Amino acid sequence: MKPKWKEWESWVAKMFDGFLNPKSKGQDIMAPRLYIECKQTDKKQFTLTKKTWDKIYWEAVRANKEPVIAIKMGDVTLCVCELMYFTGLREENK
């Protein structure tokens, strides 16, 4: 049986037509427009620091992608992205 974080990573990769980044040590997904870092925890909280965001942001920039963090906390699933990217998604859906 796969660890929970690996299941989450596989699900996110399929959802966004992505694949695991071969240069990472796991939890990084390359999708057509996105660089996705997956985080999974059974705790009731997840702490996101600027240091973590900066790491993901610069990895995405190097790959010419938008940075996203996909978080799974128990049965809650979230995505974190820059506000300007999110605003662009809203405009696309008008």
Gaussian input, Z-matrix of N, CA and C with variables (Angstrom, degrees):
# hf/3-21g

backbone

0 1
 N
 C     1     B1
 C     2     B2     1     A1
 N     3     B3     2     A2     1     D1
 C     4     B4     3     A3     2     D2
 C     5     B5     4     A4     3     D3
 N     6     B6     5     A5     4     D4
 C     7     B7     6     A6     5     D5
 C     8     B8     7     A7     6     D6
 N     9     B9     8     A8     7     D7
 C    10    B10     9     A9     8     D8
 C    11    B11    10    A10     9     D9
 N    12    B12    11    A11    10    D10
 C    13    B13    12    A12    11    D11
 C    14    B14    13    A13    12    D12
 N    15    B15    14    A14    13    D13
 C    16    B16    15    A15    14    D14
 C    17    B17    16    A16    15    D15
 N    18    B18    17    A17    16    D16
 C    19    B19    18    A18    17    D17
 C    20    B20    19    A19    18    D18
 N    21    B21    20    A20    19    D19
 C    22    B22    21    A21    20    D20
 C    23    B23    22    A22    21    D21
 N    24    B24    23    A23    22    D22
 C    25    B25    24    A24    23    D23
 C    26    B26    25    A25    24    D24
 N    27    B27    26    A26    25    D25
 C    28    B28    27    A27    26    D26
 C    29    B29    28    A28    27    D27
 N    30    B30    29    A29    28    D28
 C    31    B31    30    A30    29    D29
 C    32    B32    31    A31    30    D30
 N    33    B33    32    A32    31    D31
 C    34    B34    33    A33    32    D32
 C    35    B35    34    A34    33    D33
 N    36    B36    35    A35    34    D34
 C    37    B37    36    A36    35    D35
 C    38    B38    37    A37    36    D36
 N    39    B39    38    A38    37    D37
 C    40    B40    39    A39    38    D38
 C    41    B41    40    A40    39    D39
 N    42    B42    41    A41    40    D40
 C    43    B43    42    A42    41    D41
 C    44    B44    43    A43    42    D42
 N    45    B45    44    A44    43    D43
 C    46    B46    45    A45    44    D44
 C    47    B47    46    A46    45    D45
 N    48    B48    47    A47    46    D46
 C    49    B49    48    A48    47    D47
 C    50    B50    49    A49    48    D48
 N    51    B51    50    A50    49    D49
 C    52    B52    51    A51    50    D50
 C    53    B53    52    A52    51    D51
 N    54    B54    53    A53    52    D52
 C    55    B55    54    A54    53    D53
 C    56    B56    55    A55    54    D54
 N    57    B57    56    A56    55    D55
 C    58    B58    57    A57    56    D56
 C    59    B59    58    A58    57    D57
 N    60    B60    59    A59    58    D58
 C    61    B61    60    A60    59    D59
 C    62    B62    61    A61    60    D60
 N    63    B63    62    A62    61    D61
 C    64    B64    63    A63    62    D62
 C    65    B65    64    A64    63    D63
 N    66    B66    65    A65    64    D64
 C    67    B67    66    A66    65    D65
 C    68    B68    67    A67    66    D66
 N    69    B69    68    A68    67    D67
 C    70    B70    69    A69    68    D68
 C    71    B71    70    A70    69    D69
 N    72    B72    71    A71    70    D70
 C    73    B73    72    A72    71    D71
 C    74    B74    73    A73    72    D72
 N    75    B75    74    A74    73    D73
 C    76    B76    75    A75    74    D74
 C    77    B77    76    A76    75    D75
 N    78    B78    77    A77    76    D76
 C    79    B79    78    A78    77    D77
 C    80    B80    79    A79    78    D78
 N    81    B81    80    A80    79    D79
 C    82    B82    81    A81    80    D80
 C    83    B83    82    A82    81    D81
 N    84    B84    83    A83    82    D82
 C    85    B85    84    A84    83    D83
 C    86    B86    85    A85    84    D84
 N    87    B87    86    A86    85    D85
 C    88    B88    87    A87    86    D86
 C    89    B89    88    A88    87    D87
 N    90    B90    89    A89    88    D88
 C    91    B91    90    A90    89    D89
 C    92    B92    91    A91    90    D90
 N    93    B93    92    A92    91    D91
 C    94    B94    93    A93    92    D92
 C    95    B95    94    A94    93    D93
 N    96    B96    95    A95    94    D94
 C    97    B97    96    A96    95    D95
 C    98    B98    97    A97    96    D96
 N    99    B99    98    A98    97    D97
 C   100   B100    99    A99    98    D98
 C   101   B101   100   A100    99    D99
 N   102   B102   101   A101   100   D100
 C   103   B103   102   A102   101   D101
 C   104   B104   103   A103   102   D102
 N   105   B105   104   A104   103   D103
 C   106   B106   105   A105   104   D104
 C   107   B107   106   A106   105   D105
 N   108   B108   107   A107   106   D106
 C   109   B109   108   A108   107   D107
 C   110   B110   109   A109   108   D108
 N   111   B111   110   A110   109   D109
 C   112   B112   111   A111   110   D110
 C   113   B113   112   A112   111   D111
 N   114   B114   113   A113   112   D112
 C   115   B115   114   A114   113   D113
 C   116   B116   115   A115   114   D114
 N   117   B117   116   A116   115   D115
 C   118   B118   117   A117   116   D116
 C   119   B119   118   A118   117   D117
 N   120   B120   119   A119   118   D118
 C   121   B121   120   A120   119   D119
 C   122   B122   121   A121   120   D120
 N   123   B123   122   A122   121   D121
 C   124   B124   123   A123   122   D122
 C   125   B125   124   A124   123   D123
 N   126   B126   125   A125   124   D124
 C   127   B127   126   A126   125   D125
 C   128   B128   127   A127   126   D126
 N   129   B129   128   A128   127   D127
 C   130   B130   129   A129   128   D128
 C   131   B131   130   A130   129   D129
 N   132   B132   131   A131   130   D130
 C   133   B133   132   A132   131   D131
 C   134   B134   133   A133   132   D132
 N   135   B135   134   A134   133   D133
 C   136   B136   135   A135   134   D134
 C   137   B137   136   A136   135   D135
 N   138   B138   137   A137   136   D136
 C   139   B139   138   A138   137   D137
 C   140   B140   139   A139   138   D138
 N   141   B141   140   A140   139   D139
 C   142   B142   141   A141   140   D140
 C   143   B143   142   A142   141   D141
 N   144   B144   143   A143   142   D142
 C   145   B145   144   A144   143   D143
 C   146   B146   145   A145   144   D144
 N   147   B147   146   A146   145   D145
 C   148   B148   147   A147   146   D146
 C   149   B149   148   A148   147   D147
 N   150   B150   149   A149   148   D148
 C   151   B151   150   A150   149   D149
 C   152   B152   151   A151   150   D150
 N   153   B153   152   A152   151   D151
 C   154   B154   153   A153   152   D152
 C   155   B155   154   A154   153   D153
 N   156   B156   155   A155   154   D154
 C   157   B157   156   A156   155   D155
 C   158   B158   157   A157   156   D156
 N   159   B159   158   A158   157   D157
 C   160   B160   159   A159   158   D158
 C   161   B161   160   A160   159   D159
 N   162   B162   161   A161   160   D160
 C   163   B163   162   A162   161   D161
 C   164   B164   163   A163   162   D162
 N   165   B165   164   A164   163   D163
 C   166   B166   165   A165   164   D164
 C   167   B167   166   A166   165   D165
 N   168   B168   167   A167   166   D166
 C   169   B169   168   A168   167   D167
 C   170   B170   169   A169   168   D168
 N   171   B171   170   A170   169   D169
 C   172   B172   171   A171   170   D170
 C   173   B173   172   A172   171   D171
 N   174   B174   173   A173   172   D172
 C   175   B175   174   A174   173   D173
 C   176   B176   175   A175   174   D174
 N   177   B177   176   A176   175   D175
 C   178   B178   177   A177   176   D176
 C   179   B179   178   A178   177   D177
 N   180   B180   179   A179   178   D178
 C   181   B181   180   A180   179   D179
 C   182   B182   181   A181   180   D180
 N   183   B183   182   A182   181   D181
 C   184   B184   183   A183   182   D182
 C   185   B185   184   A184   183   D183
 N   186   B186   185   A185   184   D184
 C   187   B187   186   A186   185   D185
 C   188   B188   187   A187   186   D186
 N   189   B189   188   A188   187   D187
 C   190   B190   189   A189   188   D188
 C   191   B191   190   A190   189   D189
 N   192   B192   191   A191   190   D190
 C   193   B193   192   A192   191   D191
 C   194   B194   193   A193   192   D192
 N   195   B195   194   A194   193   D193
 C   196   B196   195   A195   194   D194
 C   197   B197   196   A196   195   D195
 N   198   B198   197   A197   196   D196
 C   199   B199   198   A198   197   D197
 C   200   B200   199   A199   198   D198
 N   201   B201   200   A200   199   D199
 C   202   B202   201   A201   200   D200
 C   203   B203   202   A202   201   D201
 N   204   B204   203   A203   202   D202
 C   205   B205   204   A204   203   D203
 C   206   B206   205   A205   204   D204
 N   207   B207   206   A206   205   D205
 C   208   B208   207   A207   206   D206
 C   209   B209   208   A208   207   D207
 N   210   B210   209   A209   208   D208
 C   211   B211   210   A210   209   D209
 C   212   B212   211   A211   210   D210
 N   213   B213   212   A212   211   D211
 C   214   B214   213   A213   212   D212
 C   215   B215   214   A214   213   D213
 N   216   B216   215   A215   214   D214
 C   217   B217   216   A216   215   D215
 C   218   B218   217   A217   216   D216
 N   219   B219   218   A218   217   D217
 C   220   B220   219   A219   218   D218
 C   221   B221   220   A220   219   D219
 N   222   B222   221   A221   220   D220
 C   223   B223   222   A222   221   D221
 C   224   B224   223   A223   222   D222
 N   225   B225   224   A224   223   D223
 C   226   B226   225   A225   224   D224
 C   227   B227   226   A226   225   D225
 N   228   B228   227   A227   226   D226
 C   229   B229   228   A228   227   D227
 C   230   B230   229   A229   228   D228
 N   231   B231   230   A230   229   D229
 C   232   B232   231   A231   230   D230
 C   233   B233   232   A232   231   D231
 N   234   B234   233   A233   232   D232
 C   235   B235   234   A234   233   D233
 C   236   B236   235   A235   234   D234
 N   237   B237   236   A236   235   D235
 C   238   B238   237   A237   236   D236
 C   239   B239   238   A238   237   D237
 N   240   B240   239   A239   238   D238
 C   241   B241   240   A240   239   D239
 C   242   B242   241   A241   240   D240
 N   243   B243   242   A242   241   D241
 C   244   B244   243   A243   242   D242
 C   245   B245   244   A244   243   D243
 N   246   B246   245   A245   244   D244
 C   247   B247   246   A246   245   D245
 C   248   B248   247   A247   246   D246
 N   249   B249   248   A248   247   D247
 C   250   B250   249   A249   248   D248
 C   251   B251   250   A250   249   D249
 N   252   B252   251   A251   250   D250
 C   253   B253   252   A252   251   D251
 C   254   B254   253   A253   252   D252
 N   255   B255   254   A254   253   D253
 C   256   B256   255   A255   254   D254
 C   257   B257   256   A256   255   D255
 N   258   B258   257   A257   256   D256
 C   259   B259   258   A258   257   D257
 C   260   B260   259   A259   258   D258
 N   261   B261   260   A260   259   D259
 C   262   B262   261   A261   260   D260
 C   263   B263   262   A262   261   D261
 N   264   B264   263   A263   262   D262
 C   265   B265   264   A264   263   D263
 C   266   B266   265   A265   264   D264
 N   267   B267   266   A266   265   D265
 C   268   B268   267   A267   266   D266
 C   269   B269   268   A268   267   D267
 N   270   B270   269   A269   268   D268
 C   271   B271   270   A270   269   D269
 C   272   B272   271   A271   270   D270
 N   273   B273   272   A272   271   D271
 C   274   B274   273   A273   272   D272
 C   275   B275   274   A274   273   D273
 N   276   B276   275   A275   274   D274
 C   277   B277   276   A276   275   D275
 C   278   B278   277   A277   276   D276
 N   279   B279   278   A278   277   D277
 C   280   B280   279   A279   278   D278
 C   281   B281   280   A280   279   D279

   B1=1.4567
   B2=1.5317
   B3=1.3298
   B4=1.4604
   B5=1.5230
   B6=1.3325
   B7=1.4653
   B8=1.5360
   B9=1.3298
   B10=1.4658
   B11=1.5240
   B12=1.3291
   B13=1.4578
   B14=1.5240
   B15=1.3298
   B16=1.4659
   B17=1.5405
   B18=1.3321
   B19=1.4676
   B20=1.5256
   B21=1.3475
   B22=1.4635
   B23=1.5353
   B24=1.2963
   B25=1.4590
   B26=1.5329
   B27=1.3250
   B28=1.4692
   B29=1.5198
   B30=1.3234
   B31=1.4698
   B32=1.5219
   B33=1.3325
   B34=1.4706
   B35=1.5284
   B36=1.3153
   B37=1.4692
   B38=1.5301
   B39=1.3166
   B40=1.4715
   B41=1.5208
   B42=1.3214
   B43=1.4673
   B44=1.5331
   B45=1.3305
   B46=1.4630
   B47=1.5309
   B48=1.3372
   B49=1.4646
   B50=1.5234
   B51=1.3237
   B52=1.4538
   B53=1.5137
   B54=1.3141
   B55=1.4645
   B56=1.5210
   B57=1.3163
   B58=1.4574
   B59=1.5190
   B60=1.3034
   B61=1.4538
   B62=1.5296
   B63=1.3190
   B64=1.4668
   B65=1.5298
   B66=1.3395
   B67=1.4617
   B68=1.5255
   B69=1.3211
   B70=1.4673
   B71=1.5279
   B72=1.3035
   B73=1.4662
   B74=1.5243
   B75=1.2984
   B76=1.4578
   B77=1.5107
   B78=1.2838
   B79=1.4571
   B80=1.5238
   B81=1.3114
   B82=1.4574
   B83=1.5211
   B84=1.3270
   B85=1.4625
   B86=1.5177
   B87=1.3209
   B88=1.4494
   B89=1.5194
   B90=1.3279
   B91=1.4594
   B92=1.5307
   B93=1.3294
   B94=1.4654
   B95=1.5387
   B96=1.3231
   B97=1.4665
   B98=1.5259
   B99=1.3283
   B100=1.4571
   B101=1.5235
   B102=1.3322
   B103=1.4541
   B104=1.5217
   B105=1.3128
   B106=1.4668
   B107=1.5219
   B108=1.3102
   B109=1.4619
   B110=1.5325
   B111=1.3110
   B112=1.4645
   B113=1.5275
   B114=1.3129
   B115=1.4680
   B116=1.5212
   B117=1.3241
   B118=1.4612
   B119=1.5169
   B120=1.3443
   B121=1.4534
   B122=1.5273
   B123=1.3140
   B124=1.4618
   B125=1.5227
   B126=1.3238
   B127=1.4633
   B128=1.5241
   B129=1.3252
   B130=1.4642
   B131=1.5179
   B132=1.3272
   B133=1.4624
   B134=1.5158
   B135=1.3193
   B136=1.4553
   B137=1.5202
   B138=1.3115
   B139=1.4577
   B140=1.5212
   B141=1.3125
   B142=1.4564
   B143=1.5274
   B144=1.3039
   B145=1.4590
   B146=1.5251
   B147=1.3314
   B148=1.4608
   B149=1.5249
   B150=1.3141
   B151=1.4669
   B152=1.5271
   B153=1.3379
   B154=1.4697
   B155=1.5206
   B156=1.3418
   B157=1.4654
   B158=1.5275
   B159=1.3507
   B160=1.4606
   B161=1.5202
   B162=1.3231
   B163=1.4657
   B164=1.5226
   B165=1.3257
   B166=1.4649
   B167=1.5310
   B168=1.3183
   B169=1.4616
   B170=1.5360
   B171=1.3244
   B172=1.4661
   B173=1.5197
   B174=1.3241
   B175=1.4677
   B176=1.5334
   B177=1.3264
   B178=1.4627
   B179=1.5251
   B180=1.3176
   B181=1.4689
   B182=1.5310
   B183=1.3391
   B184=1.4713
   B185=1.5329
   B186=1.3295
   B187=1.4699
   B188=1.5278
   B189=1.3388
   B190=1.4682
   B191=1.5361
   B192=1.3457
   B193=1.4689
   B194=1.5261
   B195=1.3248
   B196=1.4654
   B197=1.5275
   B198=1.3417
   B199=1.4673
   B200=1.5300
   B201=1.3119
   B202=1.4671
   B203=1.5261
   B204=1.3249
   B205=1.4556
   B206=1.5240
   B207=1.3190
   B208=1.4688
   B209=1.5302
   B210=1.3226
   B211=1.4635
   B212=1.5245
   B213=1.3133
   B214=1.4691
   B215=1.5222
   B216=1.3423
   B217=1.4696
   B218=1.5168
   B219=1.3165
   B220=1.4622
   B221=1.5171
   B222=1.3430
   B223=1.4645
   B224=1.5336
   B225=1.3327
   B226=1.4657
   B227=1.5231
   B228=1.3385
   B229=1.4582
   B230=1.5246
   B231=1.3254
   B232=1.4641
   B233=1.5184
   B234=1.3262
   B235=1.4582
   B236=1.5188
   B237=1.3167
   B238=1.4560
   B239=1.5205
   B240=1.3389
   B241=1.4576
   B242=1.5238
   B243=1.3206
   B244=1.4577
   B245=1.5287
   B246=1.3159
   B247=1.4614
   B248=1.5264
   B249=1.3216
   B250=1.4656
   B251=1.5298
   B252=1.3218
   B253=1.4593
   B254=1.5222
   B255=1.3171
   B256=1.4588
   B257=1.5272
   B258=1.3266
   B259=1.4649
   B260=1.5211
   B261=1.3372
   B262=1.4619
   B263=1.5167
   B264=1.3298
   B265=1.4659
   B266=1.5192
   B267=1.3198
   B268=1.4639
   B269=1.5191
   B270=1.3317
   B271=1.4616
   B272=1.5253
   B273=1.3235
   B274=1.4590
   B275=1.5296
   B276=1.3305
   B277=1.4683
   B278=1.5260
   B279=1.3018
   B280=1.4751
   B281=1.5106
   A1=109.42
   A2=115.91
   A3=121.36
   A4=110.52
   A5=117.40
   A6=119.29
   A7=109.50
   A8=116.75
   A9=120.92
   A10=112.31
   A11=117.28
   A12=119.06
   A13=110.82
   A14=116.18
   A15=120.47
   A16=110.21
   A17=116.78
   A18=120.63
   A19=110.63
   A20=116.50
   A21=121.98
   A22=109.93
   A23=115.99
   A24=121.66
   A25=111.21
   A26=116.97
   A27=121.27
   A28=111.04
   A29=117.24
   A30=121.60
   A31=110.42
   A32=116.91
   A33=120.91
   A34=110.08
   A35=117.62
   A36=120.71
   A37=110.71
   A38=117.13
   A39=120.68
   A40=111.36
   A41=116.86
   A42=122.23
   A43=112.05
   A44=116.65
   A45=120.85
   A46=112.76
   A47=117.53
   A48=121.83
   A49=111.06
   A50=115.35
   A51=120.42
   A52=112.87
   A53=114.13
   A54=121.11
   A55=107.88
   A56=115.91
   A57=120.63
   A58=109.68
   A59=116.15
   A60=121.51
   A61=108.53
   A62=118.32
   A63=120.13
   A64=113.36
   A65=117.76
   A66=121.08
   A67=112.74
   A68=116.78
   A69=119.40
   A70=110.16
   A71=115.26
   A72=120.70
   A73=110.06
   A74=116.90
   A75=121.64
   A76=111.12
   A77=116.19
   A78=126.24
   A79=114.71
   A80=119.49
   A81=122.05
   A82=108.71
   A83=115.11
   A84=120.43
   A85=109.32
   A86=115.62
   A87=122.04
   A88=107.17
   A89=116.27
   A90=122.48
   A91=106.84
   A92=118.11
   A93=119.38
   A94=114.79
   A95=118.49
   A96=120.97
   A97=113.29
   A98=117.09
   A99=120.37
   A100=113.55
   A101=114.63
   A102=123.09
   A103=104.51
   A104=117.45
   A105=121.56
   A106=109.99
   A107=115.67
   A108=122.42
   A109=106.31
   A110=117.30
   A111=122.13
   A112=110.66
   A113=115.32
   A114=122.07
   A115=107.87
   A116=116.75
   A117=121.35
   A118=108.68
   A119=115.46
   A120=120.61
   A121=109.81
   A122=116.22
   A123=120.92
   A124=110.94
   A125=116.71
   A126=121.64
   A127=110.08
   A128=116.65
   A129=121.83
   A130=112.30
   A131=116.37
   A132=119.58
   A133=110.21
   A134=114.28
   A135=121.75
   A136=106.39
   A137=117.83
   A138=121.60
   A139=109.21
   A140=114.96
   A141=121.16
   A142=107.52
   A143=116.11
   A144=120.46
   A145=109.95
   A146=115.19
   A147=119.84
   A148=109.81
   A149=117.54
   A150=121.59
   A151=110.79
   A152=116.66
   A153=120.85
   A154=110.46
   A155=116.39
   A156=119.86
   A157=110.30
   A158=117.36
   A159=120.47
   A160=111.92
   A161=117.78
   A162=121.76
   A163=110.11
   A164=116.15
   A165=120.94
   A166=110.39
   A167=115.87
   A168=121.06
   A169=110.60
   A170=117.44
   A171=120.27
   A172=112.50
   A173=117.68
   A174=119.92
   A175=109.43
   A176=116.68
   A177=121.37
   A178=111.13
   A179=117.05
   A180=120.86
   A181=110.20
   A182=116.42
   A183=119.96
   A184=111.88
   A185=115.99
   A186=120.64
   A187=112.13
   A188=117.37
   A189=122.81
   A190=111.63
   A191=115.09
   A192=122.32
   A193=109.75
   A194=116.27
   A195=122.49
   A196=108.61
   A197=117.80
   A198=119.95
   A199=112.34
   A200=115.44
   A201=122.31
   A202=108.18
   A203=115.77
   A204=120.32
   A205=107.01
   A206=117.31
   A207=123.04
   A208=107.15
   A209=115.68
   A210=121.38
   A211=110.18
   A212=116.13
   A213=121.96
   A214=107.77
   A215=115.24
   A216=122.44
   A217=107.10
   A218=116.83
   A219=119.51
   A220=109.22
   A221=116.85
   A222=120.35
   A223=113.08
   A224=117.44
   A225=122.16
   A226=108.61
   A227=116.63
   A228=121.12
   A229=108.79
   A230=115.92
   A231=122.19
   A232=110.54
   A233=115.23
   A234=121.30
   A235=108.24
   A236=116.00
   A237=122.20
   A238=106.84
   A239=115.71
   A240=120.81
   A241=108.60
   A242=116.34
   A243=120.30
   A244=109.76
   A245=115.79
   A246=121.08
   A247=111.88
   A248=117.66
   A249=119.76
   A250=111.21
   A251=117.77
   A252=120.47
   A253=109.74
   A254=117.06
   A255=122.02
   A256=110.33
   A257=117.21
   A258=121.80
   A259=109.99
   A260=116.72
   A261=120.69
   A262=111.90
   A263=117.49
   A264=121.13
   A265=110.42
   A266=116.24
   A267=120.96
   A268=109.34
   A269=117.12
   A270=121.03
   A271=111.64
   A272=117.47
   A273=121.74
   A274=111.31
   A275=117.22
   A276=121.48
   A277=113.32
   A278=118.85
   A279=121.22
   A280=110.90
   D1=135.62
   D2=179.90
   D3=-70.89
   D4=148.04
   D5=171.38
   D6=-63.19
   D7=155.20
   D8=-177.35
   D9=-57.47
   D10=-39.72
   D11=-177.95
   D12=-65.76
   D13=-33.70
   D14=179.92
   D15=-71.18
   D16=-38.46
   D17=175.58
   D18=-61.75
   D19=-43.77
   D20=179.50
   D21=-62.22
   D22=-45.86
   D23=179.04
   D24=-59.37
   D25=-45.00
   D26=179.56
   D27=-64.25
   D28=-41.10
   D29=179.64
   D30=-63.43
   D31=-46.16
   D32=-179.73
   D33=-63.40
   D34=-42.79
   D35=179.38
   D36=-58.83
   D37=-45.17
   D38=178.33
   D39=-64.65
   D40=-41.97
   D41=-177.60
   D42=-60.01
   D43=-35.74
   D44=-175.38
   D45=-109.63
   D46=18.85
   D47=-179.56
   D48=52.19
   D49=44.25
   D50=-177.30
   D51=-111.54
   D52=-177.40
   D53=177.62
   D54=-144.25
   D55=159.53
   D56=178.87
   D57=-67.12
   D58=135.82
   D59=178.45
   D60=-70.99
   D61=114.98
   D62=-176.64
   D63=-65.37
   D64=-18.72
   D65=-179.55
   D66=-85.30
   D67=-10.96
   D68=-177.72
   D69=-96.39
   D70=170.33
   D71=177.66
   D72=-96.90
   D73=33.51
   D74=-178.52
   D75=100.99
   D76=160.30
   D77=176.18
   D78=73.15
   D79=4.94
   D80=174.81
   D81=-111.52
   D82=130.86
   D83=-178.58
   D84=-122.28
   D85=134.66
   D86=174.15
   D87=-101.98
   D88=120.46
   D89=176.45
   D90=-118.36
   D91=169.31
   D92=-176.14
   D93=-49.23
   D94=-43.95
   D95=-179.11
   D96=-116.94
   D97=-4.76
   D98=-169.92
   D99=-124.77
   D100=147.68
   D101=167.08
   D102=-111.23
   D103=111.16
   D104=-171.42
   D105=-112.42
   D106=125.37
   D107=172.85
   D108=-101.24
   D109=123.70
   D110=-179.28
   D111=-97.16
   D112=135.08
   D113=176.39
   D114=-129.53
   D115=134.97
   D116=179.46
   D117=-134.66
   D118=136.23
   D119=176.39
   D120=-148.64
   D121=151.25
   D122=173.52
   D123=-93.40
   D124=-2.90
   D125=178.76
   D126=-73.98
   D127=168.82
   D128=179.91
   D129=-91.04
   D130=9.59
   D131=178.99
   D132=-150.62
   D133=158.21
   D134=175.44
   D135=-140.08
   D136=129.08
   D137=-179.93
   D138=-101.13
   D139=124.92
   D140=176.54
   D141=-109.70
   D142=120.59
   D143=179.06
   D144=-101.66
   D145=160.60
   D146=176.31
   D147=-62.07
   D148=-36.19
   D149=178.88
   D150=-59.67
   D151=-43.95
   D152=178.08
   D153=-64.70
   D154=-46.05
   D155=179.67
   D156=-60.53
   D157=-44.92
   D158=-179.45
   D159=-59.70
   D160=-40.60
   D161=177.83
   D162=-59.40
   D163=-48.39
   D164=-178.54
   D165=-67.26
   D166=-41.77
   D167=-179.66
   D168=-57.86
   D169=-49.16
   D170=-176.87
   D171=-70.93
   D172=-31.53
   D173=173.30
   D174=-63.37
   D175=-42.18
   D176=178.76
   D177=-64.81
   D178=-43.44
   D179=178.94
   D180=-59.26
   D181=-45.49
   D182=179.36
   D183=-61.21
   D184=-30.08
   D185=-179.65
   D186=-93.26
   D187=1.82
   D188=-178.20
   D189=58.46
   D190=45.43
   D191=-178.47
   D192=-130.62
   D193=168.22
   D194=173.98
   D195=-87.75
   D196=134.17
   D197=179.60
   D198=-80.36
   D199=137.04
   D200=177.77
   D201=-142.97
   D202=141.89
   D203=171.21
   D204=-113.31
   D205=123.66
   D206=176.93
   D207=-101.78
   D208=118.03
   D209=-174.00
   D210=-115.17
   D211=134.31
   D212=173.71
   D213=-123.63
   D214=116.49
   D215=176.39
   D216=-118.42
   D217=97.53
   D218=-175.98
   D219=63.43
   D220=-118.65
   D221=-180.00
   D222=-99.02
   D223=8.32
   D224=178.27
   D225=-98.69
   D226=129.41
   D227=177.60
   D228=-122.20
   D229=132.59
   D230=-176.58
   D231=-136.20
   D232=157.30
   D233=170.01
   D234=-126.55
   D235=138.25
   D236=176.83
   D237=-114.59
   D238=129.19
   D239=176.97
   D240=-145.62
   D241=169.88
   D242=177.88
   D243=-68.53
   D244=146.31
   D245=-178.10
   D246=-59.74
   D247=-39.38
   D248=-179.10
   D249=-64.50
   D250=-36.58
   D251=176.64
   D252=-67.05
   D253=-44.06
   D254=179.24
   D255=-61.40
   D256=-41.67
   D257=178.09
   D258=-60.64
   D259=-39.80
   D260=177.74
   D261=-63.11
   D262=-37.60
   D263=176.88
   D264=-63.40
   D265=-40.19
   D266=179.52
   D267=-62.55
   D268=-43.34
   D269=179.83
   D270=-63.71
   D271=-37.48
   D272=179.08
   D273=-64.72
   D274=-26.84
   D275=-176.08
   D276=-93.06
   D277=6.09
   D278=178.59
   D279=-80.10

